[in-house]
Amino acid sequence: MGRTFIFAGLGLVLAAGQALAAELVIPVNAIDANGIGAGIGTVTVRDTKGGLMVMPKLSGLTPGPHGFHVHENPSCQPKEQDGKMVPGLSAGGHYDPAKAARHEGPWGHGHLGDLPALAVNGDGTATDAMTAPKLKVSDLKGRAVIIHAGADNYADQPKPLGGGGGRVACGVVPAK
């Protein structure tokens, strides 16, 4: 009887560990004013004790840091704004369930959708893992991840949103 209890307890520990390790692979495509382009790789996300582990496996980007965010809508389509088609604008704004209306980065008290900057190597690849301490896999479901053209200073100036620039790549996160 004692052994049965030990094995049952071990099963609960293993099940809890598996629940914590929920993982999701998000396909990412280049985007422009005409719509969704070629695939550029994937971003894998996993829940950890320290927050959301984000593991990009991307290529074809310009070298340097890029703004990287979770956006509110599950779409990568362009949308018209001020008479021009804007790449990925259908994804909406940054995911901000608390309505903070501030851009303070993944460690601040602003938009929950602020991810750490995406580091792109000289050969156009991005493979460095990062952690978003306030997010979980479940927060991303039914949303989009966007990569911006330029670096992000996690401030609301210069407009728009810290100078990250246009949207150059996007991945839709399935709702389920």
C-alpha positions in Angstrom: 0.0 0.0 0.0 2.9 2.4 0.8 4.4 1.8 -2.7 1.1 2.7 -4.4 0.9 6.0 -2.5 4.5 6.8 -3.5 3.8 6.0 -7.2 0.6 8.0 -7.1 2.4 11.0 -5.6 5.1 10.7 -8.2 2.4 10.7 -10.9 1.0 14.0 -9.6 4.5 15.5 -9.5 5.1 14.5 -13.1 1.7 15.7 -14.2 2.4 19.1 -12.5 5.7 19.3 -14.3 4.2 18.6 -17.6 1.5 21.2 -17.1 4.2 23.8 -16.3 6.1 22.8 -19.5 3.2 23.7 -21.9 4.8 24.5 -25.2 3.5 26.2 -28.4 5.2 26.6 -31.7 4.2 29.8 -33.6 5.0 29.9 -37.4 6.2 33.4 -38.4 6.0 35.1 -41.8 7.3 38.2 -43.4 4.6 40.9 -43.8 4.2 43.9 -46.0 1.5 46.3 -47.2 0.3 43.6 -49.7 -0.2 40.9 -47.0 1.5 37.9 -45.6 4.7 36.7 -47.3 7.1 33.8 -47.0 7.7 32.0 -43.8 10.8 33.1 -41.9 10.8 30.5 -39.1 9.2 29.8 -35.8 9.0 31.1 -32.3 8.5 28.4 -29.6 7.1 29.5 -26.3 7.1 27.5 -23.0 5.9 28.2 -19.5 8.7 28.2 -16.9 8.9 29.2 -13.2 10.5 32.5 -14.3 7.8 33.4 -16.9 7.4 32.7 -20.6 10.5 31.3 -22.3 10.6 32.6 -25.9 12.8 30.6 -28.3 13.0 32.1 -31.8 14.3 30.2 -34.8 14.1 32.9 -37.4 16.0 34.0 -40.5 15.8 36.7 -43.2 15.7 39.7 -40.8 17.9 42.7 -40.8 20.7 42.5 -38.2 20.4 44.3 -34.9 17.7 44.6 -32.2 14.1 44.6 -33.1 10.9 45.5 -31.2 9.0 42.3 -30.4 5.5 42.2 -29.0 2.3 40.3 -28.4 -0.5 42.1 -30.2 -4.2 41.9 -29.3 -5.7 40.3 -32.4 -5.0 37.0 -34.1 -4.3 38.5 -37.6 -1.2 39.4 -39.6 -3.2 41.1 -42.4 -2.6 44.7 -43.5 -5.2 47.3 -42.8 -5.8 50.8 -44.1 -4.8 53.7 -42.0 -4.8 57.3 -43.2 -5.3 56.1 -46.8 -2.3 53.7 -46.8 -2.2 49.9 -46.2 -0.1 49.2 -43.1 1.5 45.8 -42.7 0.1 43.7 -39.9 -2.2 46.5 -38.6 -5.1 44.0 -38.2 -3.1 42.6 -35.3 -4.2 45.7 -33.4 -2.2 47.3 -30.6 0.0 45.7 -28.0 -1.7 43.2 -25.7 -2.7 45.3 -22.7 -5.4 43.6 -20.6 -4.9 45.9 -17.6 -5.3 49.0 -19.9 -2.0 50.4 -18.6 -1.7 52.4 -21.9 2.1 52.6 -21.3 5.0 51.0 -23.0 7.6 50.0 -20.3 9.1 46.8 -21.5 8.7 43.2 -20.2 9.9 44.2 -16.6 7.8 47.4 -16.2 4.2 48.0 -15.4 3.1 48.9 -19.0 1.7 46.7 -21.8 1.7 43.0 -20.9 2.6 42.3 -24.6 6.0 43.9 -24.4 8.6 41.1 -25.0 12.4 41.4 -24.7 14.0 42.8 -27.8 14.7 40.3 -30.5 18.4 40.1 -31.2 19.2 39.4 -34.8 22.7 38.3 -35.8 24.8 39.6 -38.6 23.6 36.8 -40.9 19.9 37.7 -40.3 19.1 34.9 -37.9 17.6 35.2 -34.4 18.0 32.2 -32.1 18.7 33.6 -28.7 16.2 32.5 -26.1 14.6 35.1 -23.8 12.2 35.3 -20.9 9.1 37.4 -20.5 8.6 37.3 -16.8 4.9 38.4 -16.7 3.5 36.2 -19.5 2.3 32.6 -19.8 1.5 30.5 -22.9 -2.2 31.0 -22.2 -1.8 34.8 -22.5 -0.7 34.4 -26.2 -3.5 32.2 -27.3 -5.8 34.0 -29.8 -3.2 36.8 -30.4 -0.4 37.6 -32.7 3.4 38.1 -32.2 4.9 41.0 -34.2 8.5 41.8 -35.1 9.1 45.5 -35.8 11.7 46.9 -38.2 13.8 48.7 -35.6 14.9 48.7 -32.0 12.5 49.4 -29.1 13.4 51.7 -26.2 10.4 50.6 -24.1 9.1 54.2 -23.9 6.2 56.0 -25.5 8.6 58.4 -27.2 9.5 58.8 -30.0 6.1 58.0 -31.3 4.9 55.5 -32.1 5.7 53.2 -29.2 9.4 53.9 -28.6 10.6 54.0 -32.2 10.3 50.3 -33.1 9.0 51.3 -36.5 7.0 49.4 -39.0 5.8 45.8 -38.6 8.0 43.4 -40.7 7.0 39.9 -39.5 4.1 38.3 -37.8 2.8 35.0 -36.4 -0.8 34.2 -35.4 -1.2 32.2 -32.2 -4.1 29.8 -32.4 -6.8 30.3 -29.8 -6.7 26.6 -28.8 
